[in-house]
Amino acid sequence: MKRMSKQLGTMLSATALLIGALSMLPIYPARAQDVLAQKAFEIPDSLGIRMLRIEKGTVTMGSPAAEAGRWDDEKQHTVTISRPFYMAETEITQEQYIPVIIPTYKPFFINAAAYGLSLPEVDRGGPFNTVSRNILDSAKHPMEGVIWGKAVEFCNKITEREKNAGRLPDGYIYRLPTEAEWEYACRAGSTALFNVEGAINTFSVAGPNLENTKLVKEGRKPNAWGLYDMHGNVYEWCMDWYSSYDDSQTLDPTGPANGEKKVARGGCYLSGKLDGRAPNPTIDQRCLRSAYRGKFLPDFPMPIIGFRIVLAPDLGKAK
């Protein structure tokens, strides 16, 4: 009898802990417009896409002339983000992306690809990084090898699904961030080279000995607004075509109407790789800085490029 009572007590304690943990999770509101009152929420049936509220405000994009590693296309200018939006806490992972875009995909090059990279997988719309001696489970690694159009397609499918479910707030859609939204969210009020101070390996996945992406978050520090891996892991696609900054676009800028390459921000796991050189932070970390502007052909898959999504004002059809 005592044994049964003890077991029952253990079960009740475990149940109480579970209920307590569940009560701390954001509950998706019953009404679509109530979503915009949340500080954070998880998109239903998304395998953990957690969205964090980013308040409206201003940011000085670019870098001062004296910043170490600065490029010439980083002219400082101030822009205003006029409405709040939500940004994914992490980059979209393989397990979140694959069921939406390639639901019939099944990897077949398991444990065979050198350094985890598999071109046959990419040819089928899958990631470069697969299960291998370097990566035991790639499900929670960021999805990479994503061309810009597929990232947009992912956002459109989530938008359509949430709209059909009656959970999409009026005037908002899921999409890629604009370059201005990305830098505003990355900096989170900071003005330094990086959005978090301290040893770079505590908030970034980049360095001389890395050959692959890493699990999203994986013990690293978020920035002041709770966003992980804004420096490193994979570059993140933005909506904008790449061009010189347009000083006349000061309110919710979206970049030029057309171009050759798309902007991708944040650097990647290879950005700090030394390739036999002596360490030089000015060179090694320059592509990881908050101000750095990556630019890539939109339809060429690369193992260093992924994306994260925003729930943000509808700015018109993706360009």
N, C-alpha and C positions, 0 to 999 in steps of 0.2 A: 504493500500500500504506500509506504514511504517512497519507494522507488518510482511508483506511478505518479505520485504527487510532485516529485522532483522533476520527472520528465515533463509533466504538464507545466510546471513553473518555468522550465527552460523554453518550452514551446511558446508560452505566453510572452516571455521576455523577448524572444526572437521576433514574435509577431509585432510587439510594441516597437521594437527597433525598426522593423520594416515600415510600419505605418509612419513612424517619425521621419524616416528617410524620404518616403514618398511625399509627405506633406511639405518637404522642402523643395520639391521639384516644381518648376513653373507649370501651372495648369493652363491648357489652351482655352481661351475664353469662348463662351457659347456664341457671342455675337462678333461678327467680323471687325466692326469698328472698335471693339474693345481691345483688339490686339495692340493697337497703337498706345494703349495705356500701360502696357507691360514693360518692365525693365529687361526681361529676358523671357524667351519661350523656346520650346523645341517644336520644330515642324512635325506634325503627326506623320507616322509611317515613313520616316526619313532615315531611320537607323542612326539617330542621334545628331541631326543638324540643329545645333543650338544657336539661336539668334540673340544678339545683344543690342540693346538700344544705344544709338549714338545721337546725342542731342545736337541740334543745329548750332552753328557758330562760325567763326572765322579761323583761317589758318594762313600763315605765310609759307607758301610753297617755294621749293627751290632751296638754294644754299648760299651762305655768304661767300664772298670772293676768297676768303682765307681758309675755308673749310678744307681739311685734308682729303685728298682724293676727288675733289670736285671736278665735274665735267662742265663744258661750256654751255650746255643746254639747260642749266639749272638756275636760270635768272630768277632772283627772288621777286615775288609779287604776292599780294594778299587777295584771297578770294573768300566769298561767303557761301556757306551751305545753309540755305534758307529754311529747310524743313528737316525734322529728325528722320533718321532711317535706322534700319537694323542690319548688322553685319554678322556673318557666320563667325563663331568663336574660333574655328579652325578652317584650314583648307578642306575642300571637299575630298573625302577619302575614296579609295577604290570600292569599298563595300557600299558607299552611298551613291556612287556614280553608276556603277555597272548595271544594277537592276533597272535604272531609269532609261539609260541610253542603249545598252546592249544586253538585254535580259537573257538572251540565249547563249551568251559568252561562257565558255568553259576553258580555263587554261590547260594547255597540254604539254608545256615545256617545263614542268615542275622539276626543280632540283637539277636542272641540266644547263641553265643559262649562266655563262661566265659573269661574275659580279652581279648576278641577278637581272641583267639586262637581256631582253628577248625580243628581237625584231619580228619573229613570226607572230608573237602575241600582238604587237602593234599593228601589224598588217590586218588583223581582225578587229581593230578598234579597241584593243585592250591596252594595258599599261606596259611601259618598258620594263619596269621593276616587277619581277615575279618571285614566287617562292624559290629560294635557292639556298646555298650554303651561307650567303650573306643575309638573306631575309627569310626567317622561318615562317612568318605569317604577314602577308602584305596587305591584308584587308583594311587595316587602320593606317596605312601609309597614304600620303596624299595621292590622289589620282593625277597622273602625269601623262605626257604624250597626247594631251588633249589639244586639238586645233581650236582656234577661236570660235568657229561656227558651232562646234559641238558643245562648248561651254555655254554659248547662247541658247542652244537647243535644250540643254539641261534646265536652264532658268525658265525657259518658256513652258516646258513640261510641268515643272513645279507650279508655275503660275496658273496654268490651266487646271491642274488638279485641285489646287486650293480654291480657285474660283468656282469650280463645279461643286466643291464641298461647302460653299458658302462661307469660307474662312478668309477671303481676300479683302482687305480694307479698301474702300473706295479711293481711287487715284494712286494706288500703290501696286507694284508688281515685283516679282523676283527677277533680278537681272544681275549683270556684272556691275561693279562699282565704276563710276567715272574716275578718272585719274585724280581729280581733286578730292573726291570722297575717300579714295584709298589713302592718299597722303594725310588727309585730315584725321582719319581713323587711326592710321599707323602712328602718327606723332602723339596723339592723345594729350595734347597740350605741351609736349616737349619741343625743344628747339635745337637739341644737340644732334650729333651724327646718328645716334640710335635712340629708340624710344624708351629704353631701359638702361640704366647705368650698371656697370659691373663687368665681370668677365663675360666676354661675348658668347661663350659656350653655354651660359646659363639662360640665354634667351634666343639663341640662334642655332640653326643646324648648318654649320659651315666650318671647314677646317682642312688641314693638310692630309688627313688620313681617311676622309670620308669618300666612299665610292657610290653610295646610294642615299635615297631619301630615308628619313627616320619616321617612326610613329609620330602622329600629330601630338603635340603637347609634350609627352614623354619626359615629365619632370622639369621642363623649362619654365621660365617666368613669363607671365602675360604682361602686356603693357598696362598702363593705368586704367584703361577701359575694358580690360579683361580679354583682349585679343591675343592669341598665340601665333608664333611663327610668322610675324610680319617681316621679320628678317630671316632669310634662309629657308631651308627645306625645298620649296619650289617657287619659281617666279609665278606671279598671279596675274592673269589676264584682266585688263580693264576694258571699258567700252571704247575708249578714245583711239582714234588714229593718231599716230605719232607725228608731231610737228614741233616747231619752236613755240614756246608759250605765247599766247595772244593776250596782251595786257588789257585789251578791251573787254575780255570775258572775266568779269569779277564776281558775277552772281551765278552760282550753280553752273560753272563752265563744263562744256562737253567736248571741247576740242574741235578740230576741223571736220568738215563734212565728208572728206575722203582722204585717201593717202595710200601708201604702199605697205606700211608696217603698223601693227597694233602695239599699244603700250602694254608692258607687263612689269610689275613692280615687285620689289622685295628681295631680289637676289635668290640664290639657290644653294644647295648643299655643296656645290663645287666653287662657290664664289670665293672661299678662303683657301682654296687648294694652291699649294706653293709650287708644284711641278719642279722641284729640285732647287728653287731659288732660296736665298736667305730670306727670313721673315721680314716683311716690310708692310706694316699696317696701312700705310697710305695707299698701297697697291692692293694688298690682299683683301682688305675689307671695303674697298670703295664701292663695290656693287651691292653691298648689304645696307648702305646708308638709307635713311628715311627719304632723302632727296633724289636718290639715283633713279634714272628713267631707263628701264630696259625697253627694247623695241625689237619685234620679231615679225617675220612673215606669218600672217594669220592661219595659213593652211598647210604649215609644215610642222609635223609632230616632232617634239623634242622631249627627252627625258627630264629636262629641267623646268618644264612649264606645266603648271596646273591652274587652279582658280579657287576663289571663294565667292560666295554669293551675298547679295544684299536684298532686303525687302525695302524698297525705296520708291519715291515718287516716279510715276511713269513719265519719262522724258521723250516719249515718242518711240517709233520703231528703231530697234538697234541698228546702228549705222554700219 
